[in-house]
Amino acid sequence: MIGKLQDHNQTDIFKPFLIEFIDMNHELVLLAKKIGWNTLEKELSEYYSDRGRYK
């Protein structure tokens, strides 16, 4: 079993963080901050399986 990867605090120039190049004043970013993601996830959780994809 593969465990979780350790968090590395050092940035990688080939893998920049999204926040480093996204416009935080863009209308979609502002909209995303207004959405209650936890509530939305709870409301939609009944449509998802804990086992993965059904065959």
C-alpha distance matrix in Angstrom:
0.0 3.8 6.4 9.9 12.3 15.2 18.5 21.1 24.6 26.2 27.2 26.8 30.0 28.3 26.2 28.8 28.2 29.7 32.1 33.6 35.2 35.6 38.9 38.3 41.7 40.9 41.7 38.3 36.7 39.4 38.9 35.1 36.0 38.3 35.9 34.4 30.8 29.6 32.4 31.8 28.1 29.2 31.9 29.7 26.7 28.3 28.0 24.2 21.7 18.6 17.2 17.8 20.5 22.9 24.0
3.8 0.0 3.8 6.8 8.7 11.9 15.1 17.5 21.1 22.6 23.4 23.0 26.3 24.6 22.5 25.2 24.6 26.3 28.7 30.1 31.7 32.3 35.7 35.2 38.7 38.0 39.0 35.7 34.0 36.8 36.5 32.7 33.6 36.1 33.9 32.7 29.1 28.2 31.2 30.5 27.0 28.5 31.2 29.1 26.3 28.3 27.9 24.1 22.1 19.1 18.2 18.2 20.9 23.7 25.0
6.4 3.8 0.0 3.8 6.4 9.0 12.2 15.1 18.5 20.4 21.6 21.8 25.3 24.1 21.7 23.9 23.0 24.9 26.9 28.3 30.3 30.9 34.2 33.3 36.8 36.5 37.6 34.3 32.3 34.9 34.8 31.0 31.5 34.1 32.1 30.7 27.2 26.1 29.4 29.1 25.6 27.0 30.0 28.3 25.5 27.8 27.8 24.1 22.3 19.1 19.0 19.1 22.2 25.2 26.9
9.9 6.8 3.8 0.0 3.7 6.4 9.0 12.1 15.3 17.5 18.5 19.0 22.5 21.5 18.8 20.7 19.5 21.4 23.2 24.8 26.9 27.4 30.6 29.7 33.2 33.0 34.2 31.0 28.9 31.5 31.5 27.7 28.1 30.8 29.0 27.8 24.4 23.5 27.0 26.7 23.4 25.1 28.2 26.5 24.0 26.8 26.7 23.1 21.9 19.0 19.4 19.2 22.2 25.5 27.5
12.3 8.7 6.4 3.7 0.0 3.8 6.4 8.9 12.4 14.1 15.2 15.5 19.1 18.3 15.9 17.9 17.2 19.5 21.4 22.5 24.7 25.6 29.0 28.3 32.0 31.9 33.5 30.5 28.2 31.0 31.4 27.7 28.1 31.1 29.6 28.8 25.5 25.1 28.7 28.3 25.2 27.3 30.3 28.6 26.5 29.4 29.1 25.6 24.7 22.1 22.4 21.8 24.5 27.9 29.8
15.2 11.9 9.0 6.4 3.8 0.0 3.8 6.3 9.6 11.7 13.6 14.7 18.4 18.4 16.1 17.6 16.8 19.5 20.8 21.7 24.3 25.5 28.7 27.8 31.6 31.9 33.7 31.0 28.3 30.9 31.7 28.1 28.0 31.1 30.1 29.2 26.2 25.7 29.4 29.4 26.6 28.5 31.7 30.4 28.4 31.5 31.5 28.1 27.4 24.7 25.4 24.9 27.8 31.2 33.3
18.5 15.1 12.2 9.0 6.4 3.8 0.0 3.8 6.4 9.1 10.7 12.5 16.2 16.6 14.0 14.8 13.6 16.5 17.4 18.3 21.1 22.3 25.4 24.4 28.2 28.7 30.6 28.2 25.3 27.8 28.9 25.4 25.1 28.4 27.6 27.0 24.2 24.1 27.8 27.9 25.4 27.6 30.7 29.6 27.9 31.3 31.3 28.2 28.0 25.5 26.7 25.9 28.6 32.2 34.5
21.1 17.5 15.1 12.1 8.9 6.3 3.8 0.0 3.8 5.5 7.7 9.6 13.3 14.2 12.2 13.0 12.6 16.0 16.8 16.8 19.8 21.6 24.7 24.1 27.9 28.6 30.9 28.8 25.8 28.4 29.9 26.6 26.3 29.8 29.4 29.2 26.5 26.8 30.5 30.4 28.2 30.6 33.6 32.5 31.0 34.5 34.3 31.2 31.2 28.9 29.9 28.9 31.3 35.0 37.1
24.6 21.1 18.5 15.3 12.4 9.6 6.4 3.8 0.0 3.8 6.3 9.5 12.8 14.5 12.5 12.2 11.5 15.0 15.0 14.8 18.2 20.1 22.8 22.1 25.8 26.9 29.4 27.6 24.4 26.7 28.6 25.6 24.9 28.5 28.6 28.5 26.2 26.7 30.4 30.5 28.7 31.1 34.1 33.2 32.1 35.7 35.6 32.8 33.1 31.0 32.3 31.2 33.7 37.4 39.7
26.2 22.6 20.4 17.5 14.1 11.7 9.1 5.5 3.8 0.0 3.8 6.6 9.7 12.0 10.8 10.8 11.2 15.0 15.3 14.2 17.4 19.8 22.7 22.6 26.3 27.3 30.1 28.5 25.4 28.0 30.0 27.2 26.7 30.4 30.7 31.0 28.7 29.5 33.2 33.0 31.2 34.0 36.7 35.6 34.7 38.2 37.8 35.0 35.4 33.4 34.5 33.1 35.3 39.1 41.1
27.2 23.4 21.6 18.5 15.2 13.6 10.7 7.7 6.3 3.8 0.0 3.8 6.5 8.8 7.5 7.1 8.1 11.8 12.5 11.0 13.9 16.6 19.6 19.9 23.6 24.4 27.3 25.7 22.8 25.6 27.7 25.1 24.9 28.7 29.0 29.7 27.4 28.7 32.2 31.7 30.1 33.2 35.6 34.4 33.7 37.3 36.6 33.9 34.6 33.0 34.0 32.3 34.2 38.0 39.9
26.8 23.0 21.8 19.0 15.5 14.7 12.5 9.6 9.5 6.6 3.8 0.0 3.8 5.4 5.2 6.4 8.8 12.3 13.9 12.1 14.1 17.0 20.4 21.3 24.9 25.1 28.1 26.4 23.9 27.0 28.9 26.3 26.6 30.4 30.5 31.4 28.9 30.3 33.8 32.9 31.3 34.4 36.7 35.1 34.5 37.9 36.9 34.1 34.7 33.3 33.9 31.9 33.5 37.3 38.9
30.0 26.3 25.3 22.5 19.1 18.4 16.2 13.3 12.8 9.7 6.5 3.8 0.0 3.8 5.6 5.9 9.4 12.3 13.8 11.2 12.5 15.9 19.1 20.6 24.0 24.1 27.4 25.9 23.7 26.8 28.9 26.7 27.2 31.0 31.3 32.6 30.3 32.1 35.5 34.3 33.0 36.4 38.4 36.7 36.4 39.8 38.6 36.0 36.8 35.7 36.3 34.1 35.3 39.1 40.6
28.3 24.6 24.1 21.5 18.3 18.4 16.6 14.2 14.5 12.0 8.8 5.4 3.8 0.0 3.8 6.2 9.7 12.0 14.4 12.4 12.9 16.0 19.5 21.2 24.5 24.1 27.1 25.3 23.5 26.9 28.6 26.2 27.3 30.9 30.8 32.2 29.6 31.5 34.7 33.2 31.8 35.2 37.1 35.0 34.8 38.1 36.5 33.9 34.7 33.7 34.1 31.6 32.6 36.3 37.6
26.2 22.5 21.7 18.8 15.9 16.1 14.0 12.2 12.5 10.8 7.5 5.2 5.6 3.8 0.0 3.8 6.6 8.9 11.7 10.5 11.4 13.9 17.5 18.8 22.3 21.8 24.6 22.5 20.6 24.0 25.5 23.0 23.9 27.6 27.3 28.5 25.9 27.7 31.0 29.6 28.1 31.5 33.4 31.5 31.2 34.5 33.1 30.6 31.4 30.4 31.0 28.6 29.8 33.6 35.2
28.8 25.2 23.9 20.7 17.9 17.6 14.8 13.0 12.2 10.8 7.1 6.4 5.9 6.2 3.8 0.0 3.8 6.4 8.4 6.7 8.0 10.8 14.3 15.4 19.0 18.9 21.9 20.2 18.0 21.2 23.1 20.8 21.4 25.2 25.4 26.8 24.6 26.6 29.8 28.6 27.5 30.9 32.8 31.2 31.2 34.7 33.5 31.2 32.4 31.5 32.6 30.2 31.4 35.2 37.0
28.2 24.6 23.0 19.5 17.2 16.8 13.6 12.6 11.5 11.2 8.1 8.8 9.4 9.7 6.6 3.8 0.0 3.8 5.4 5.4 7.6 9.2 12.6 13.0 16.7 16.8 19.6 17.7 15.1 18.2 20.1 17.6 18.0 21.7 22.0 23.3 21.1 23.1 26.3 25.3 24.3 27.7 29.6 28.3 28.4 32.0 31.0 28.8 30.2 29.3 30.7 28.5 29.9 33.7 35.9
29.7 26.3 24.9 21.4 19.5 19.5 16.5 16.0 15.0 15.0 11.8 12.3 12.3 12.0 8.9 6.4 3.8 0.0 3.8 5.3 5.8 6.1 9.7 10.2 13.8 13.4 16.0 14.1 11.7 15.1 16.8 14.5 15.3 19.0 19.2 20.9 18.9 21.4 24.3 23.0 22.4 25.9 27.5 26.1 26.6 30.2 29.0 27.2 29.0 28.6 30.1 27.7 28.8 32.4 34.7
32.1 28.7 26.9 23.2 21.4 20.8 17.4 16.8 15.0 15.3 12.5 13.9 13.8 14.4 11.7 8.4 5.4 3.8 0.0 3.8 5.6 5.4 8.0 7.6 11.4 12.0 14.9 13.6 10.6 13.3 15.7 13.7 13.7 17.5 18.4 20.1 18.7 21.2 24.1 23.2 23.0 26.3 27.9 27.1 27.7 31.4 30.6 29.0 30.9 30.4 32.3 30.1 31.5 35.0 37.5
33.6 30.1 28.3 24.8 22.5 21.7 18.3 16.8 14.8 14.2 11.0 12.1 11.2 12.4 10.5 6.7 5.4 5.3 3.8 0.0 3.8 6.1 8.7 9.5 13.0 13.7 17.1 16.3 13.5 16.2 18.9 17.2 17.2 21.0 22.1 23.9 22.5 25.0 27.9 26.9 26.7 30.1 31.7 30.7 31.3 34.9 34.0 32.3 34.1 33.5 35.2 32.9 34.1 37.8 40.0
35.2 31.7 30.3 26.9 24.7 24.3 21.1 19.8 18.2 17.4 13.9 14.1 12.5 12.9 11.4 8.0 7.6 5.8 5.6 3.8 0.0 3.8 6.6 8.9 11.8 11.7 15.2 14.5 12.5 15.5 17.9 16.7 17.4 20.9 22.0 24.3 22.9 25.8 28.4 27.0 27.0 30.6 31.8 30.6 31.6 35.0 33.7 32.2 34.3 34.1 35.6 33.0 33.8 37.4 39.5
35.6 32.3 30.9 27.4 25.6 25.5 22.3 21.6 20.1 19.8 16.6 17.0 15.9 16.0 13.9 10.8 9.2 6.1 5.4 6.1 3.8 0.0 3.8 5.9 8.7 8.2 11.5 10.8 8.8 11.9 14.2 13.2 14.1 17.4 18.6 21.2 20.0 23.1 25.4 24.0 24.4 27.9 28.9 27.8 29.1 32.5 31.3 30.1 32.4 32.5 34.3 31.7 32.4 35.9 38.1
38.9 35.7 34.2 30.6 29.0 28.7 25.4 24.7 22.8 22.7 19.6 20.4 19.1 19.5 17.5 14.3 12.6 9.7 8.0 8.7 6.6 3.8 0.0 3.8 5.4 5.5 9.2 9.6 7.8 10.0 12.8 12.9 13.4 16.3 18.1 21.0 20.5 23.8 25.8 24.5 25.4 28.8 29.5 28.8 30.4 33.8 32.7 31.9 34.5 34.8 36.8 34.2 34.9 38.2 40.5
38.3 35.2 33.3 29.7 28.3 27.8 24.4 24.1 22.1 22.6 19.9 21.3 20.6 21.2 18.8 15.4 13.0 10.2 7.6 9.5 8.9 5.9 3.8 0.0 3.8 5.6 8.5 8.9 6.0 7.3 10.7 10.5 10.2 13.3 15.4 18.1 18.0 21.1 23.0 22.2 23.2 26.4 27.3 27.0 28.6 32.0 31.3 30.6 33.2 33.4 35.7 33.5 34.4 37.7 40.3
41.7 38.7 36.8 33.2 32.0 31.6 28.2 27.9 25.8 26.3 23.6 24.9 24.0 24.5 22.3 19.0 16.7 13.8 11.4 13.0 11.8 8.7 5.4 3.8 0.0 3.8 6.3 8.4 6.6 6.4 9.9 11.1 10.8 12.9 15.5 18.6 19.2 22.5 23.9 23.0 24.6 27.7 28.1 28.0 30.0 33.3 32.5 32.3 35.2 35.6 38.0 35.8 36.5 39.6 42.2
40.9 38.0 36.5 33.0 31.9 31.9 28.7 28.6 26.9 27.3 24.4 25.1 24.1 24.1 21.8 18.9 16.8 13.4 12.0 13.7 11.7 8.2 5.5 5.6 3.8 0.0 3.8 5.5 5.3 6.3 8.7 10.1 11.1 13.0 14.9 18.3 18.5 22.1 23.3 21.9 23.5 26.7 26.8 26.4 28.6 31.7 30.6 30.4 33.4 34.2 36.4 33.9 34.2 37.2 39.7
41.7 39.0 37.6 34.2 33.5 33.7 30.6 30.9 29.4 30.1 27.3 28.1 27.4 27.1 24.6 21.9 19.6 16.0 14.9 17.1 15.2 11.5 9.2 8.5 6.3 3.8 0.0 3.8 5.5 5.1 6.0 8.6 10.0 10.8 12.7 16.3 17.0 20.7 21.3 19.7 21.8 24.9 24.5 24.3 26.9 29.8 28.7 28.9 32.2 33.3 35.6 33.2 33.4 36.2 38.7
38.3 35.7 34.3 31.0 30.5 31.0 28.2 28.8 27.6 28.5 25.7 26.4 25.9 25.3 22.5 20.2 17.7 14.1 13.6 16.3 14.5 10.8 9.6 8.9 8.4 5.5 3.8 0.0 3.8 5.4 4.9 6.0 8.7 9.9 10.7 14.3 14.2 18.0 18.9 16.9 18.7 22.0 21.7 21.1 23.5 26.5 25.2 25.3 28.5 29.6 31.9 29.4 29.6 32.4 34.9
36.7 34.0 32.3 28.9 28.2 28.3 25.3 25.8 24.4 25.4 22.8 23.9 23.7 23.5 20.6 18.0 15.1 11.7 10.6 13.5 12.5 8.8 7.8 6.0 6.6 5.3 5.5 3.8 0.0 3.8 5.4 5.1 6.5 9.0 10.3 13.5 13.3 16.8 18.3 16.9 18.3 21.6 22.0 21.6 23.6 26.9 26.0 25.7 28.6 29.3 31.7 29.4 30.1 33.1 35.8
39.4 36.8 34.9 31.5 31.0 30.9 27.8 28.4 26.7 28.0 25.6 27.0 26.8 26.9 24.0 21.2 18.2 15.1 13.3 16.2 15.5 11.9 10.0 7.3 6.4 6.3 5.1 5.4 3.8 0.0 3.8 5.5 5.3 6.7 9.3 12.5 13.5 16.9 17.8 17.0 19.0 21.8 22.0 22.3 24.5 27.6 27.1 27.2 30.3 31.0 33.7 31.7 32.4 35.2 38.1
38.9 36.5 34.8 31.5 31.4 31.7 28.9 29.9 28.6 30.0 27.7 28.9 28.9 28.6 25.5 23.1 20.1 16.8 15.7 18.9 17.9 14.2 12.8 10.7 9.9 8.7 6.0 4.9 5.4 3.8 0.0 3.8 5.4 5.2 6.6 10.4 11.4 15.0 15.4 14.1 16.4 19.2 18.9 19.2 21.7 24.6 24.0 24.5 27.8 28.8 31.5 29.5 30.1 32.6 35.5
35.1 32.7 31.0 27.7 27.7 28.1 25.4 26.6 25.6 27.2 25.1 26.3 26.7 26.2 23.0 20.8 17.6 14.5 13.7 17.2 16.7 13.2 12.9 10.5 11.1 10.1 8.6 6.0 5.1 5.5 3.8 0.0 3.8 5.4 5.4 8.6 8.5 12.2 13.3 12.0 13.7 16.8 17.0 17.0 19.1 22.3 21.8 21.8 24.9 25.6 28.3 26.4 27.2 30.0 32.9
36.0 33.6 31.5 28.1 28.1 28.0 25.1 26.3 24.9 26.7 24.9 26.6 27.2 27.3 23.9 21.4 18.0 15.3 13.7 17.2 17.4 14.1 13.4 10.2 10.8 11.1 10.0 8.7 6.5 5.3 5.4 3.8 0.0 3.8 5.7 8.0 8.9 11.9 13.3 13.0 14.8 17.4 18.1 18.7 20.5 23.9 23.9 23.8 26.7 27.1 30.1 28.5 29.7 32.5 35.6
38.3 36.1 34.1 30.8 31.1 31.1 28.4 29.8 28.5 30.4 28.7 30.4 31.0 30.9 27.6 25.2 21.7 19.0 17.5 21.0 20.9 17.4 16.3 13.3 12.9 13.0 10.8 9.9 9.0 6.7 5.2 5.4 3.8 0.0 3.8 6.5 8.8 11.7 11.9 11.9 14.4 16.5 16.7 17.8 20.0 23.0 23.3 23.8 26.9 27.7 30.8 29.3 30.4 32.8 36.1
35.9 33.9 32.1 29.0 29.6 30.1 27.6 29.4 28.6 30.7 29.0 30.5 31.3 30.8 27.3 25.4 22.0 19.2 18.4 22.1 22.0 18.6 18.1 15.4 15.5 14.9 12.7 10.7 10.3 9.3 6.6 5.4 5.7 3.8 0.0 3.8 5.6 8.8 8.8 8.1 10.8 13.1 13.1 14.0 16.3 19.3 19.4 20.0 23.3 24.2 27.3 25.9 26.9 29.2 32.5
34.4 32.7 30.7 27.8 28.8 29.2 27.0 29.2 28.5 31.0 29.7 31.4 32.6 32.2 28.5 26.8 23.3 20.9 20.1 23.9 24.3 21.2 21.0 18.1 18.6 18.3 16.3 14.3 13.5 12.5 10.4 8.6 8.0 6.5 3.8 0.0 3.8 5.6 5.5 6.2 8.7 10.2 10.8 12.5 14.2 17.2 18.1 18.6 21.6 22.2 25.6 24.7 26.0 28.2 31.7
30.8 29.1 27.2 24.4 25.5 26.2 24.2 26.5 26.2 28.7 27.4 28.9 30.3 29.6 25.9 24.6 21.1 18.9 18.7 22.5 22.9 20.0 20.5 18.0 19.2 18.5 17.0 14.2 13.3 13.5 11.4 8.5 8.9 8.8 5.6 3.8 0.0 3.8 5.5 5.0 6.0 8.6 9.8 10.5 11.8 15.2 15.8 15.7 18.6 19.0 22.2 21.2 22.7 25.1 28.6
29.6 28.2 26.1 23.5 25.1 25.7 24.1 26.8 26.7 29.5 28.7 30.3 32.1 31.5 27.7 26.6 23.1 21.4 21.2 25.0 25.8 23.1 23.8 21.1 22.5 22.1 20.7 18.0 16.8 16.9 15.0 12.2 11.9 11.7 8.8 5.6 3.8 0.0 3.8 5.5 5.1 6.2 8.7 10.1 10.4 13.8 15.2 14.9 17.4 17.4 20.9 20.5 22.4 24.6 28.3
32.4 31.2 29.4 27.0 28.7 29.4 27.8 30.5 30.4 33.2 32.2 33.8 35.5 34.7 31.0 29.8 26.3 24.3 24.1 27.9 28.4 25.4 25.8 23.0 23.9 23.3 21.3 18.9 18.3 17.8 15.4 13.3 13.3 11.9 8.8 5.5 5.5 3.8 0.0 3.8 5.4 5.1 6.2 8.7 9.9 12.6 14.2 15.0 17.7 18.4 21.9 21.6 23.2 24.9 28.6
31.8 30.5 29.1 26.7 28.3 29.4 27.9 30.4 30.5 33.0 31.7 32.9 34.3 33.2 29.6 28.6 25.3 23.0 23.2 26.9 27.0 24.0 24.5 22.2 23.0 21.9 19.7 16.9 16.9 17.0 14.1 12.0 13.0 11.9 8.1 6.2 5.0 5.5 3.8 0.0 3.8 5.5 5.1 6.2 8.4 11.2 11.9 12.8 16.0 17.2 20.5 19.6 20.7 22.5 26.0
28.1 27.0 25.6 23.4 25.2 26.6 25.4 28.2 28.7 31.2 30.1 31.3 33.0 31.8 28.1 27.5 24.3 22.4 23.0 26.7 27.0 24.4 25.4 23.2 24.6 23.5 21.8 18.7 18.3 19.0 16.4 13.7 14.8 14.4 10.8 8.7 6.0 5.1 5.4 3.8 0.0 3.8 5.5 5.3 5.8 9.3 10.1 10.1 12.9 13.7 17.1 16.4 17.9 19.9 23.5
29.2 28.5 27.0 25.1 27.3 28.5 27.6 30.6 31.1 34.0 33.2 34.4 36.4 35.2 31.5 30.9 27.7 25.9 26.3 30.1 30.6 27.9 28.8 26.4 27.7 26.7 24.9 22.0 21.6 21.8 19.2 16.8 17.4 16.5 13.1 10.2 8.6 6.2 5.1 5.5 3.8 0.0 3.8 5.5 5.2 7.9 10.1 10.6 13.0 13.6 17.3 17.3 19.0 20.5 24.2
31.9 31.2 30.0 28.2 30.3 31.7 30.7 33.6 34.1 36.7 35.6 36.7 38.4 37.1 33.4 32.8 29.6 27.5 27.9 31.7 31.8 28.9 29.5 27.3 28.1 26.8 24.5 21.7 22.0 22.0 18.9 17.0 18.1 16.7 13.1 10.8 9.8 8.7 6.2 5.1 5.5 3.8 0.0 3.8 5.7 7.1 8.9 10.7 13.7 15.3 18.6 18.3 19.3 20.4 24.0
29.7 29.1 28.3 26.5 28.6 30.4 29.6 32.5 33.2 35.6 34.4 35.1 36.7 35.0 31.5 31.2 28.3 26.1 27.1 30.7 30.6 27.8 28.8 27.0 28.0 26.4 24.3 21.1 21.6 22.3 19.2 17.0 18.7 17.8 14.0 12.5 10.5 10.1 8.7 6.2 5.3 5.5 3.8 0.0 3.8 5.5 5.7 7.4 10.9 13.0 15.9 15.1 15.8 17.0 20.5
26.7 26.3 25.5 24.0 26.5 28.4 27.9 31.0 32.1 34.7 33.7 34.5 36.4 34.8 31.2 31.2 28.4 26.6 27.7 31.3 31.6 29.1 30.4 28.6 30.0 28.6 26.9 23.5 23.6 24.5 21.7 19.1 20.5 20.0 16.3 14.2 11.8 10.4 9.9 8.4 5.8 5.2 5.7 3.8 0.0 3.8 5.3 5.4 8.1 9.6 12.8 12.7 14.1 15.3 19.1
28.3 28.3 27.8 26.8 29.4 31.5 31.3 34.5 35.7 38.2 37.3 37.9 39.8 38.1 34.5 34.7 32.0 30.2 31.4 34.9 35.0 32.5 33.8 32.0 33.3 31.7 29.8 26.5 26.9 27.6 24.6 22.3 23.9 23.0 19.3 17.2 15.2 13.8 12.6 11.2 9.3 7.9 7.1 5.5 3.8 0.0 3.8 5.6 7.7 10.0 12.8 13.1 13.9 14.2 17.8
28.0 27.9 27.8 26.7 29.1 31.5 31.3 34.3 35.6 37.8 36.6 36.9 38.6 36.5 33.1 33.5 31.0 29.0 30.6 34.0 33.7 31.3 32.7 31.3 32.5 30.6 28.7 25.2 26.0 27.1 24.0 21.8 23.9 23.3 19.4 18.1 15.8 15.2 14.2 11.9 10.1 10.1 8.9 5.7 5.3 3.8 0.0 3.8 6.9 10.1 12.1 11.4 11.4 11.8 15.3
24.2 24.1 24.1 23.1 25.6 28.1 28.2 31.2 32.8 35.0 33.9 34.1 36.0 33.9 30.6 31.2 28.8 27.2 29.0 32.3 32.2 30.1 31.9 30.6 32.3 30.4 28.9 25.3 25.7 27.2 24.5 21.8 23.8 23.8 20.0 18.6 15.7 14.9 15.0 12.8 10.1 10.6 10.7 7.4 5.4 5.6 3.8 0.0 3.8 6.8 8.8 8.0 8.8 10.0 13.7
21.7 22.1 22.3 21.9 24.7 27.4 28.0 31.2 33.1 35.4 34.6 34.7 36.8 34.7 31.4 32.4 30.2 29.0 30.9 34.1 34.3 32.4 34.5 33.2 35.2 33.4 32.2 28.5 28.6 30.3 27.8 24.9 26.7 26.9 23.3 21.6 18.6 17.4 17.7 16.0 12.9 13.0 13.7 10.9 8.1 7.7 6.9 3.8 0.0 3.8 5.3 5.6 7.2 8.1 11.8
18.6 19.1 19.1 19.0 22.1 24.7 25.5 28.9 31.0 33.4 33.0 33.3 35.7 33.7 30.4 31.5 29.3 28.6 30.4 33.5 34.1 32.5 34.8 33.4 35.6 34.2 33.3 29.6 29.3 31.0 28.8 25.6 27.1 27.7 24.2 22.2 19.0 17.4 18.4 17.2 13.7 13.6 15.3 13.0 9.6 10.0 10.1 6.8 3.8 0.0 3.8 5.7 8.8 10.3 13.8
17.2 18.2 19.0 19.4 22.4 25.4 26.7 29.9 32.3 34.5 34.0 33.9 36.3 34.1 31.0 32.6 30.7 30.1 32.3 35.2 35.6 34.3 36.8 35.7 38.0 36.4 35.6 31.9 31.7 33.7 31.5 28.3 30.1 30.8 27.3 25.6 22.2 20.9 21.9 20.5 17.1 17.3 18.6 15.9 12.8 12.8 12.1 8.8 5.3 3.8 0.0 3.8 6.8 7.9 10.9
17.8 18.2 19.1 19.2 21.8 24.9 25.9 28.9 31.2 33.1 32.3 31.9 34.1 31.6 28.6 30.2 28.5 27.7 30.1 32.9 33.0 31.7 34.2 33.5 35.8 33.9 33.2 29.4 29.4 31.7 29.5 26.4 28.5 29.3 25.9 24.7 21.2 20.5 21.6 19.6 16.4 17.3 18.3 15.1 12.7 13.1 11.4 8.0 5.6 5.7 3.8 0.0 3.8 6.5 9.4
20.5 20.9 22.2 22.2 24.5 27.8 28.6 31.3 33.7 35.3 34.2 33.5 35.3 32.6 29.8 31.4 29.9 28.8 31.5 34.1 33.8 32.4 34.9 34.4 36.5 34.2 33.4 29.6 30.1 32.4 30.1 27.2 29.7 30.4 26.9 26.0 22.7 22.4 23.2 20.7 17.9 19.0 19.3 15.8 14.1 13.9 11.4 8.8 7.2 8.8 6.8 3.8 0.0 3.8 6.4
22.9 23.7 25.2 25.5 27.9 31.2 32.2 35.0 37.4 39.1 38.0 37.3 39.1 36.3 33.6 35.2 33.7 32.4 35.0 37.8 37.4 35.9 38.2 37.7 39.6 37.2 36.2 32.4 33.1 35.2 32.6 30.0 32.5 32.8 29.2 28.2 25.1 24.6 24.9 22.5 19.9 20.5 20.4 17.0 15.3 14.2 11.8 10.0 8.1 10.3 7.9 6.5 3.8 0.0 3.8
24.0 25.0 26.9 27.5 29.8 33.3 34.5 37.1 39.7 41.1 39.9 38.9 40.6 37.6 35.2 37.0 35.9 34.7 37.5 40.0 39.5 38.1 40.5 40.3 42.2 39.7 38.7 34.9 35.8 38.1 35.5 32.9 35.6 36.1 32.5 31.7 28.6 28.3 28.6 26.0 23.5 24.2 24.0 20.5 19.1 17.8 15.3 13.7 11.8 13.8 10.9 9.4 6.4 3.8 0.0
